[in-house]
Amino acid sequence: MHTAMIGLASYAVIVIIAVTLIMGARKHADLTPILILSNLIIFFVEFLSSPVIGIPMNSPVVQELAFQPADLSQGNFYTLFTSMFLHANFVTHLLGNMLFLFLLGMPLEQRIGKIRFAVVYFVSGIIGTLFMGIVLIDSPTTLVLGASGAISGLMGALLLLYPRDQIPMMLGIIFLPRVPVWLAGVSWLILSVLQYVGLSNSGVAWEAHLIGFIVGAVVAGAIGSKESIDHKARSRSMDPSILEPLATTPGLRNALESISNEEHPDVRRAWLEYFAEHATCPQCAGKMKYQNGRMVCPCGYEVEIR
């Protein structure tokens, strides 16, 4: 069980998590790569702080910040959050999770925006871990750690919101650059069932995977259902065709098509921000930004699109 005091290494991890959240909150920062980098750095701290180098599970960081079912009765609810940043080993746990965080996180964050992405990710992870606390209630000191529940939530959100879209995905050991989201989601569910049937004693928290998947879909549905009428009206009133002179590359033309066809305000805004970041000012050839319904350049050039 967790003690009242935590060590220096655990404080370092808490600082890293705090910096992760601060950096991720920056306006033009993508949260997915920041989360990946944070998880890698924290694992390095686990690795070095372990009394037996190379066995992260012996690290005081894991012992102090990973979730245990007993934490629910002791009031140590912070471990529901901190445990998402910890991993048991490098190859099968950390690298596997970070690979799928990249493959699922980048396309989802690009589509729904950083804030909604963060809500799906963290709520799925916390509830998945909380569910494991209920499942393991008779094993109060069992350690639960990893981002699997949160990452499963990303898959659930993608499946609900964009089933026909195509994303890069690993199916087994095979990397496929374009896989329909519905196929990736079904494969994810089948894998969870197989883990239950064949890996029930392996230490794989398949329950957290499944619950995270469901929670991610539910949260994505709830977020999507709360679009205000004003936002919808503003989105529909935009005239993206005015950006056609700036769409000078195939990538920008594809982005402009996505802007024109997208009805979800946050997704459209994400595409507009992407367009601005990759467009070139026709007046000074400088970088542009999207803000308050306008494409603007420091030189004074701007395009009003609302």
Secondary structure by P-SEA (a helix, b strand, c coil): cccccccaaaaaaaaaaaaaaaaaacccccaaaaaaaaaaaaaaaaaaaccccccccccccccccccccccccccccccccccccccccccccaaaaaaaaaacaaaaaaaccaaaaaaaaaaaaaaaaaaaaaaaccccccccccaaaaaaaaaaaaaaccccbbbbbbccccccccccaaaaaaaaaaaaaaaaacccccccaaaaaaaaaaaaaaaaaaaaaaccaaaaaaaaaccccccccccccaaaaaaaaaaaacccaaaaaaaaaaaaaacccccccbbbbbccccccccccbbbbcc
